[in-house]
Amino acid sequence: MKTFEWEWTSFDGLKMYSKGWAPEKDPKAVVCLVHGLGEHIGRYEHVGAAFAEAGYAMLGFDLRGHGKSGGPRGHTPSAEAYYKDIDSFLAEAAKRYPSAPRFIYGHSLGGLLSLAYSLSRKPDLRGMIVSSPGLRTALHEQKVKVTLAKVLGAIAPTITLPSGLNAEHISRDPQVVKAYVNDPLVHDKTSTGFGRAALQAGEFVFAHAAELSTPILLAYCSEDKLAFPRGSEEFASLAPKGLVTLKRFDGLYHEPHNEPEKAEVLKTYVQWLDGRMNS
């Protein structure tokens, strides 16, 4: 396996950090990672290694306001800004591997963004792995907060508040939780602009689910207290039949790739990728 890092500049001038994991030989396909809220691509080292071992390249970038990328922590001016960043990143993947089919792998916030991006942009993808997408969260059940996020996100988008994410809910593995809490690149910040963008992305996904044209492996966990399971199930029920493969991991928390059963989870992902390559 080989790894490599690079930086690029976003459409609005932010420095963006990227990393790749690839097999020594030409990859079967390239998997483009979109990570979750508050984290960064460095938390996916073992995922990149597993994909590379299976013959796939994985390329990831730290979202704006996250990890080693620029921008105020936890802030985006709009959902469209995220989509433009993904546009740029997919173009980079195509440039690096012009003959390789492309997949997106999005987790949590990244899963939400991947779904919204796919439905709005209709990119040329062989498929997407979406895990624990933030379609239904605690925020969605608090109508007052939803209204405030939309209003403040429009008139005062840079107000920043704690995300309220409980690290104990990401994984049942205490070492994963400890590493997350002590990771200097992890943050717990969200701006009102981010809140508005995330809510709008979620509403868009449900409103346009019937227009889905990209095959998806939708992985979710029965004990997820951060991205509620019913959000994944609801989306799958609205999408065209045959395009969404639902995979429920019973007993697991929010990050299936960081649970004690992670080897089984990653094997499931690789098998689905192989199936798409052979279809």
SEFIDREN-300972 format. One record per residue (C-alpha): x, y, z negated; residue in three letters. Coordinates in Angstrom, 1 decimal. Layout:
! SEFIDREN-300972
px:py:pz:residuo
X:Y:Z:ALA $
...
//
This chain:
! SEFIDREN-300972
px:py:pz:residuo
0.0:0.0:0.0:MET $
1.1:3.6:0.6:LYS $
-0.2:6.8:-0.9:THR $
0.1:10.3:0.3:PHE $
-1.1:13.8:-0.8:GLU $
-1.8:17.0:1.1:TRP $
-3.5:20.4:0.8:GLU $
-5.8:22.2:3.1:TRP $
-7.7:25.5:3.1:THR $
-11.5:25.6:2.8:SER $
-13.6:27.8:5.1:PHE $
-13.6:30.5:2.4:ASP $
-9.9:30.4:1.5:GLY $
-9.7:27.9:-1.4:LEU $
-6.7:25.6:-1.6:LYS $
-8.1:22.0:-1.6:MET $
-6.2:19.0:-2.9:TYR $
-6.4:15.6:-1.2:SER $
-4.9:12.1:-1.6:LYS $
-5.0:8.9:0.4:GLY $
-4.5:5.2:-0.3:TRP $
-3.9:3.1:2.8:ALA $
-2.7:-0.4:3.7:PRO $
0.8:-0.7:5.4:GLU $
-0.9:-1.7:8.7:LYS $
-3.6:0.2:10.6:ASP $
-6.7:0.3:8.5:PRO $
-10.0:-1.4:9.5:LYS $
-11.8:1.8:8.7:ALA $
-11.4:4.9:6.6:VAL $
-13.5:5.5:3.4:VAL $
-13.9:9.2:2.5:CYS $
-14.4:9.7:-1.3:LEU $
-16.7:12.4:-2.8:VAL $
-16.3:12.3:-6.6:HIS $
-18.6:13.2:-9.4:GLY $
-19.2:16.3:-11.6:LEU $
-16.3:17.4:-13.8:GLY $
-13.9:14.7:-12.6:GLU $
-11.3:14.4:-9.9:HIS $
-9.9:11.8:-7.4:ILE $
-7.1:10.8:-9.7:GLY $
-9.6:8.7:-11.6:ARG $
-10.1:6.5:-8.5:TYR $
-6.5:5.2:-8.2:GLU $
-7.7:1.6:-8.8:HIS $
-10.5:2.0:-6.3:VAL $
-8.2:3.2:-3.6:GLY $
-5.8:0.3:-4.3:ALA $
-8.6:-2.2:-4.1:ALA $
-9.8:-0.8:-0.7:PHE $
-6.2:-0.7:0.6:ALA $
-5.7:-4.3:-0.4:GLU $
-8.8:-5.2:1.6:ALA $
-7.5:-3.4:4.6:GLY $
-9.3:0.0:4.3:TYR $
-7.8:3.4:3.9:ALA $
-9.5:5.6:1.3:MET $
-9.1:9.4:1.5:LEU $
-10.4:11.7:-1.2:GLY $
-10.4:15.4:-2.1:PHE $
-11.0:17.3:-5.3:ASP $
-14.2:19.2:-4.9:LEU $
-14.1:23.0:-5.2:ARG $
-13.9:23.9:-8.8:GLY $
-12.5:20.5:-9.7:HIS $
-9.2:18.8:-10.3:GLY $
-6.3:20.3:-8.4:LYS $
-8.5:22.2:-6.0:SER $
-9.1:25.9:-6.2:GLY $
-12.2:27.8:-7.4:GLY $
-13.8:28.6:-10.8:PRO $
-14.4:25.3:-12.7:ARG $
-17.7:23.8:-12.0:GLY $
-18.9:26.5:-9.6:HIS $
-20.0:26.5:-6.0:THR $
-21.7:29.4:-4.2:PRO $
-24.1:27.0:-2.6:SER $
-24.8:23.4:-1.6:ALA $
-23.8:24.5:2.0:GLU $
-20.3:25.3:0.7:ALA $
-19.9:21.6:-0.4:TYR $
-21.2:20.4:3.0:TYR $
-18.7:22.6:4.9:LYS $
-15.9:21.2:2.7:ASP $
-17.1:17.6:3.6:ILE $
-17.2:18.7:7.3:ASP $
-13.6:19.7:7.1:SER $
-12.5:16.6:5.2:PHE $
-14.2:14.2:7.7:LEU $
-12.5:16.1:10.5:ALA $
-9.2:15.5:8.7:GLU $
-10.0:11.8:8.4:ALA $
-10.8:11.6:12.1:ALA $
-7.5:13.4:12.9:LYS $
-5.4:11.0:10.7:ARG $
-7.2:7.9:11.9:TYR $
-8.8:8.7:15.3:PRO $
-9.7:5.1:16.2:SER $
-11.0:4.0:12.8:ALA $
-14.7:4.0:11.9:PRO $
-15.6:6.3:9.0:ARG $
-17.5:5.6:5.8:PHE $
-18.4:7.9:2.9:ILE $
-18.2:6.7:-0.7:TYR $
-19.9:9.1:-3.0:GLY $
-20.4:8.8:-6.8:HIS $
-22.8:10.7:-9.1:SER $
-22.7:14.3:-7.9:LEU $
-20.7:13.0:-4.9:GLY $
-23.5:10.5:-4.2:GLY $
-26.1:13.2:-4.3:LEU $
-24.0:15.4:-2.0:LEU $
-23.3:12.5:0.4:SER $
-27.0:11.8:0.8:LEU $
-27.8:15.4:1.3:ALA $
-24.9:15.8:3.7:TYR $
-25.9:12.8:5.7:SER $
-29.5:13.9:6.0:LEU $
-28.6:17.5:7.0:SER $
-25.6:17.0:9.2:ARG $
-26.3:13.5:10.7:LYS $
-22.5:12.7:10.9:PRO $
-21.0:9.9:12.9:ASP $
-20.6:7.3:10.1:LEU $
-20.5:3.5:10.1:ARG $
-22.2:3.7:6.7:GLY $
-22.1:5.1:3.1:MET $
-21.5:3.6:-0.3:ILE $
-23.5:5.7:-2.8:VAL $
-23.2:4.9:-6.5:SER $
-25.2:6.4:-9.4:SER $
-26.4:9.4:-7.4:PRO $
-27.6:12.4:-9.5:GLY $
-31.1:12.4:-8.1:LEU $
-33.0:12.2:-11.4:ARG $
-31.2:13.5:-14.4:THR $
-32.0:14.9:-17.8:ALA $
-32.1:18.4:-16.3:LEU $
-35.0:17.4:-13.9:HIS $
-37.2:16.5:-16.9:GLU $
-36.8:20.0:-18.4:GLN $
-39.0:22.3:-16.3:LYS $
-37.9:25.5:-18.1:VAL $
-34.2:24.7:-17.5:LYS $
-35.0:23.9:-13.8:VAL $
-36.7:27.2:-13.4:THR $
-33.9:29.1:-15.2:LEU $
-31.2:27.4:-13.1:ALA $
-33.0:28.4:-9.9:LYS $
-33.6:32.0:-10.9:VAL $
-30.2:32.6:-12.6:LEU $
-28.4:30.7:-9.8:GLY $
-29.8:33.2:-7.3:ALA $
-29.2:36.4:-9.3:ILE $
-26.2:35.6:-11.5:ALA $
-24.6:32.5:-10.0:PRO $
-21.3:32.6:-11.8:THR $
-22.6:32.3:-15.4:ILE $
-20.8:29.2:-16.7:THR $
-22.1:26.8:-19.3:LEU $
-21.1:23.4:-20.7:PRO $
-22.4:20.6:-18.6:SER $
-23.6:18.6:-21.7:GLY $
-22.2:15.4:-20.2:LEU $
-21.7:12.8:-23.0:ASN $
-18.4:11.0:-22.2:ALA $
-19.7:7.9:-24.2:GLU $
-22.2:7.4:-21.4:HIS $
-19.8:7.0:-18.5:ILE $
-18.5:3.5:-19.4:SER $
-18.8:0.8:-22.0:ARG $
-15.0:0.5:-21.9:ASP $
-13.6:2.6:-24.8:PRO $
-10.3:3.1:-23.0:GLN $
-12.0:4.6:-20.0:VAL $
-13.9:7.0:-22.3:VAL $
-10.7:7.9:-24.2:LYS $
-8.8:8.6:-20.9:ALA $
-11.6:10.7:-19.7:TYR $
-11.8:12.8:-22.8:VAL $
-8.0:13.4:-22.8:ASN $
-7.7:14.0:-19.1:ASP $
-6.5:17.7:-18.6:PRO $
-8.1:17.7:-15.1:LEU $
-11.5:16.8:-16.4:VAL $
-13.8:19.7:-17.3:HIS $
-17.3:20.1:-18.8:ASP $
-18.3:23.3:-17.0:LYS $
-21.2:24.1:-14.7:THR $
-22.2:27.4:-13.3:SER $
-25.8:28.5:-12.7:THR $
-24.9:28.7:-9.0:GLY $
-23.9:25.0:-9.2:PHE $
-27.1:24.1:-11.0:GLY $
-29.2:25.8:-8.3:ARG $
-27.2:24.1:-5.5:ALA $
-27.5:20.6:-7.1:ALA $
-31.3:21.0:-7.6:LEU $
-31.7:22.2:-4.0:GLN $
-29.7:19.2:-2.7:ALA $
-31.8:16.8:-4.7:GLY $
-35.1:18.3:-3.4:GLU $
-33.7:18.1:0.1:PHE $
-32.8:14.5:-0.2:VAL $
-36.3:13.4:-1.3:PHE $
-38.0:15.6:1.2:ALA $
-36.0:14.2:4.1:HIS $
-35.4:10.6:3.0:ALA $
-37.6:9.3:5.8:ALA $
-35.1:10.7:8.3:GLU $
-32.2:8.6:7.1:LEU $
-30.2:7.1:10.0:SER $
-27.0:5.9:8.2:THR $
-26.9:2.5:6.6:PRO $
-26.3:2.8:2.8:ILE $
-25.2:0.5:0.0:LEU $
-27.0:2.2:-2.9:LEU $
-25.4:1.0:-6.2:ALA $
-27.0:1.9:-9.5:TYR $
-26.8:0.8:-13.1:CYS $
-29.7:-0.3:-15.4:SER $
-28.2:1.5:-18.4:GLU $
-27.2:4.7:-16.8:ASP $
-28.2:7.6:-19.1:LYS $
-26.7:10.3:-16.8:LEU $
-28.2:9.5:-13.4:ALA $
-31.4:7.7:-14.1:PHE $
-32.0:4.4:-12.2:PRO $
-35.5:5.5:-11.0:ARG $
-33.9:8.2:-8.8:GLY $
-32.1:5.6:-6.7:SER $
-35.2:3.4:-6.6:GLU $
-37.4:6.3:-5.5:GLU $
-35.0:7.3:-2.7:PHE $
-34.8:3.7:-1.4:ALA $
-38.7:3.5:-1.4:SER $
-38.8:6.7:0.8:LEU $
-36.1:5.7:3.2:ALA $
-36.7:3.8:6.5:PRO $
-36.9:0.0:5.8:LYS $
-33.7:-1.9:6.4:GLY $
-31.2:1.0:6.1:LEU $
-30.8:1.0:2.3:VAL $
-29.2:-2.0:0.5:THR $
-30.1:-1.6:-3.2:LEU $
-27.6:-3.1:-5.6:LYS $
-28.5:-2.9:-9.3:ARG $
-25.8:-3.7:-11.8:PHE $
-27.6:-4.8:-15.0:ASP $
-26.2:-3.7:-18.3:GLY $
-23.7:-1.3:-16.8:LEU $
-23.3:2.4:-17.6:TYR $
-22.9:5.4:-15.2:HIS $
-19.5:4.5:-13.6:GLU $
-19.8:0.9:-12.3:PRO $
-16.2:1.1:-10.9:HIS $
-14.9:1.9:-14.4:ASN $
-16.9:-0.8:-16.3:GLU $
-15.4:-4.0:-17.6:PRO $
-17.0:-5.7:-14.6:GLU $
-15.2:-3.3:-12.2:LYS $
-13.6:-6.1:-10.2:ALA $
-17.0:-7.6:-9.4:GLU $
-18.3:-4.1:-8.5:VAL $
-15.4:-3.3:-6.1:LEU $
-15.7:-6.8:-4.6:LYS $
-19.4:-6.0:-3.8:THR $
-18.3:-2.7:-2.1:TYR $
-15.6:-4.4:0.0:VAL $
-18.0:-7.2:1.1:GLN $
-20.5:-4.6:2.2:TRP $
-17.9:-2.7:4.1:LEU $
-16.8:-6.0:5.8:ASP $
-20.4:-6.7:6.7:GLY $
-20.8:-3.3:8.3:ARG $
-17.6:-3.8:10.3:MET $
-18.9:-7.1:11.6:ASN $
-22.4:-5.9:12.4:SER $
//
